[in-house]
Amino acid sequence: MLDVYMDLIIIIGLLAVIVTGIRLLPQIIKSFRTKKVRDISLLWEIIGVAGAVLWVFYGYLRQDLILIIGAAVLVISYGILIFQKFIYS
């Protein structure tokens, strides 16, 4: 029974990583296609990347690979949006 419980925890964690990873993808794609980023707040992106970096650090301290991967994907996604903000502005 414990194995099933642990498998369920891993599955939930992996689903959270996938959803977190694709959450910013529509905005990244739209910004790439339209080259318009005027309505995207740079402060929102900076706060988002700062929070994601803290989650990576927290995951590292807890030795939680799923948490580290999910947060790292967010760092990369926010990094792309910040890059787009500077390139397309």
Contacts in CASP RR format, 6 or more apart in sequence:
PFRMAT RR
TARGET T0000
AUTHOR 0000-0000-0000
METHOD contacts of the structure
MODEL  1
MLDVYMDLIIIIGLLAVIVTGIRLLPQIIKSFRTKKVRDISLLWEIIGVA
GAVLWVFYGYLRQDLILIIGAAVLVISYGILIFQKFIYS
10 66 0 8 1.000
13 66 0 8 1.000
14 66 0 8 1.000
16 66 0 8 1.000
16 70 0 8 1.000
17 66 0 8 1.000
17 69 0 8 1.000
17 70 0 8 1.000
17 73 0 8 1.000
20 70 0 8 1.000
20 73 0 8 1.000
20 74 0 8 1.000
21 70 0 8 1.000
21 73 0 8 1.000
21 74 0 8 1.000
21 77 0 8 1.000
23 77 0 8 1.000
24 74 0 8 1.000
24 77 0 8 1.000
24 78 0 8 1.000
24 80 0 8 1.000
24 81 0 8 1.000
25 77 0 8 1.000
27 40 0 8 1.000
27 81 0 8 1.000
28 77 0 8 1.000
28 80 0 8 1.000
28 81 0 8 1.000
28 84 0 8 1.000
31 37 0 8 1.000
31 40 0 8 1.000
31 81 0 8 1.000
31 84 0 8 1.000
31 88 0 8 1.000
32 84 0 8 1.000
35 88 0 8 1.000
36 88 0 8 1.000
37 81 0 8 1.000
37 84 0 8 1.000
37 85 0 8 1.000
37 88 0 8 1.000
37 89 0 8 1.000
38 89 0 8 1.000
40 81 0 8 1.000
40 84 0 8 1.000
40 85 0 8 1.000
42 82 0 8 1.000
42 85 0 8 1.000
45 78 0 8 1.000
45 79 0 8 1.000
45 81 0 8 1.000
45 82 0 8 1.000
45 85 0 8 1.000
46 82 0 8 1.000
48 74 0 8 1.000
48 78 0 8 1.000
49 74 0 8 1.000
49 75 0 8 1.000
49 78 0 8 1.000
49 79 0 8 1.000
49 82 0 8 1.000
52 71 0 8 1.000
52 72 0 8 1.000
52 74 0 8 1.000
52 75 0 8 1.000
52 78 0 8 1.000
53 71 0 8 1.000
53 75 0 8 1.000
55 67 0 8 1.000
55 70 0 8 1.000
55 71 0 8 1.000
55 74 0 8 1.000
56 68 0 8 1.000
56 71 0 8 1.000
56 72 0 8 1.000
56 75 0 8 1.000
58 67 0 8 1.000
58 71 0 8 1.000
59 67 0 8 1.000
59 68 0 8 1.000
59 71 0 8 1.000
60 68 0 8 1.000
END
